[in-house]
Amino acid sequence: MRLTRTSDLWWKNAVVYCLDVETYQDGDGDGTGDFAGLTQRIDHLVRLGVTCVWLMPFYPTRERDDGYDITDFYGVDPRLGTLGDFTEFVRTAHDRGIRVIADLVVNHTSEHHPWFQDARSARDSAHRDWYVWADEPPKDGPEGVVFPDAEDSLWEYDDATGQYYLHRFYKQQPDLNIANPRVRDEIARIMGFWTQLGLSGFRVDAVPFLLETDGQQDAGELPDPHEYLADLRAFLGRRSGEAVLLGEVNLPYDDTALFFGEPSSGRGDELTMCFDFIGMQQMYLSLARGEAAPLARSLRARPAAPRDAHWATFVRNHDELTLDKLSDAERAEVFAAFGPEKEMQLYDRGLRRRLPPMVGGDRRRLELAYSLLFTLPGTPVLFYGEEIAMGENLAAEGRQAVRTPMQWTADEHGGFSTADPAAFPNPVVDGAYGPGEVNVHDQSRDPDSFLARMRLLIERYRESPELAWGEFELLESGDPAVLAHLGSLPEGAVLAVHNFSGDKASGTLTPPGLGPDAELTDVFTGTAVRSGADGRLRIELEPYGYRWLRVVTERDDPDRAAA
């Protein structure tokens, strides 16, 4: 397909890589990662095939929620560097052809933010209505504590002014009043500021909470929250035509799809991309059962994204691996398979583990999961360390178990820092998944390493626009362990087949438009596969095996084109 189209909508076949600056690379030896260190590691991302870096919060913070309790939306945490260091990183990334997006965390602030300090000083203060206050927690207010291990209410009494303030997350993070036009204008200024410094968009944190107006006295008179999201998207488009909004929306499919924008328009004028939380959870259920059916059902149920929007797919993210959309029985299955011990679980809804330890380091199952990531329709999003099969450290608290220092070399600190480990943000992984066994340096020099395979998966994905841009179709395989799907464009098609079972399996497929004795080539090996006289394909798969097969066209076969 035309390169001009794929470059205009760059995010449709991007490879997004999420990282936390403070745990990636320490550049000055103080024990905390920083922008100077990250900049020196940029070529690792180039070699991996990353096209977009997503930065977790790097703003000034009191570190009560790993950087999500922000005290200044216009600055850089001094531990991580300066604005100059930030812009130098963005410039270097752009020089390497990598775009940069960052977390937009504007549903709340830190209680130490100057806005809230002013708001709690008096009921008539300038910033009082920048937050949500009530004499008593309203009966029709929002429900559901996000962190049940730490909070038992969404409202906190403020002694200074004798009212309660709303906090969807920790009590140290009062919610902003998005209904206030001045707050909305300020959020636009924040976005404008960072795009002016080179960002290509934002990952929007907790989008449903950002738009929530339940419990506000004038909720019935407030503008439609989705109109506000559309306004933000339009503003961002005016400031930077290439910029995107990647939304964290963990809701049922039909509710999530509304955040793309007005369905009747068919274009999508709100979020550019939404994470597919449902598909991720069903993938783990399929992996636990050794059956394709759960993931296949979710793919059939997933609404098509608007023309110029996309789903974002992932194997895990920076939080707990949430399983909240599974039934209790299904969640118990996944817990039993991948996190049977209580210390491996979090909030009774998710796992605080990375995939490699979950599957006992089984290389076949790891490759299966990432082959799915790069072939299923959507923009693939990686969390740092996935490319080398990093593990977690359960000694770290809560979600921090998977936010451990990046492992660059085999030394005991993983090449992350020369400082005393006591100064590190989180402890380094130890044991079988520690730096001595899992690190970038050694895997970069091993053609059979997991890193080498991830680089190849990304390379083949980028060479297969049919997977990102094509018409998606699930195919009947005739085997409950086998998932088969086709991505097709007028110029060609790619067939992907995956075996969820620990036994050998075979799929008998009838791809549409494939005639008798049609030829397909294996994307990785170049070997040919032919359909039978009836146009059907029989694909043999090893345990947890996968294959990507390109339907041979005149474009792929110069001899055929000449004939």
Sequence and secondary structure as in RCSB ss.txt:
>XXXX:A:sequence
MRLTRTSDLWWKNAVVYCLDVETYQDGDGDGTGDFAGLTQRIDHLVRLGVTCVWLMPFYPTRERDDGYDITDFYG
VDPRLGTLGDFTEFVRTAHDRGIRVIADLVVNHTSEHHPWFQDARSARDSAHRDWYVWADEPPKDGPEGVVFPDA
EDSLWEYDDATGQYYLHRFYKQQPDLNIANPRVRDEIARIMGFWTQLGLSGFRVDAVPFLLETDGQQDAGELPDP
HEYLADLRAFLGRRSGEAVLLGEVNLPYDDTALFFGEPSSGRGDELTMCFDFIGMQQMYLSLARGEAAPLARSLR
ARPAAPRDAHWATFVRNHDELTLDKLSDAERAEVFAAFGPEKEMQLYDRGLRRRLPPMVGGDRRRLELAYSLLFT
LPGTPVLFYGEEIAMGENLAAEGRQAVRTPMQWTADEHGGFSTADPAAFPNPVVDGAYGPGEVNVHDQSRDPDSF
LARMRLLIERYRESPELAWGEFELLESGDPAVLAHLGSLPEGAVLAVHNFSGDKASGTLTPPGLGPDAELTDVFT
GTAVRSGADGRLRIELEPYGYRWLRVVTERDDPDRAAA
>XXXX:A:secstr
  HHHHHHTGGGG  EEEE GGGT  SSSSSS  HHHHHHTHHHHHHHT  EEEE   S B SSSTT SBS TTS
  GGG  HHHHHHHHHHHHHTT EEEEEE  SB  TTSHHHHHHTT TT TTGGGB EESS  TTS    S TTT
 S SEEEETTTTEEEE SS TTS BB TTSHHHHHHHHHHHHHHHHTT  EEEETTHHHHT  TT TTGGGS  H
HHHHHHHHHHHHHH TT EEEE   S HHHHHGGG  GGGSS  S SEEE HHHHHHHHHHHHHT SHHHHHHHH
HS    TT EEEEES  SS EE TTS HHHHHHHHHHH  SGGGEETTTEE   HHHHTTT HHHHHHHHHHHHH
SSSEEEEETTGGGT    TTS GGGGG      SSSTTTTS SS GGGSSS    GGGSTTTS HHHHHT TTSH
HHHHHHHHHHHHT HHHHHSEEEEE  SSTTEEEEEEEETTEEEEEEEE SSS EEEEE  TT  TT EEEETTT
  EEE  TTS EEEEE TT EEEEEE  TTT HHHHH 
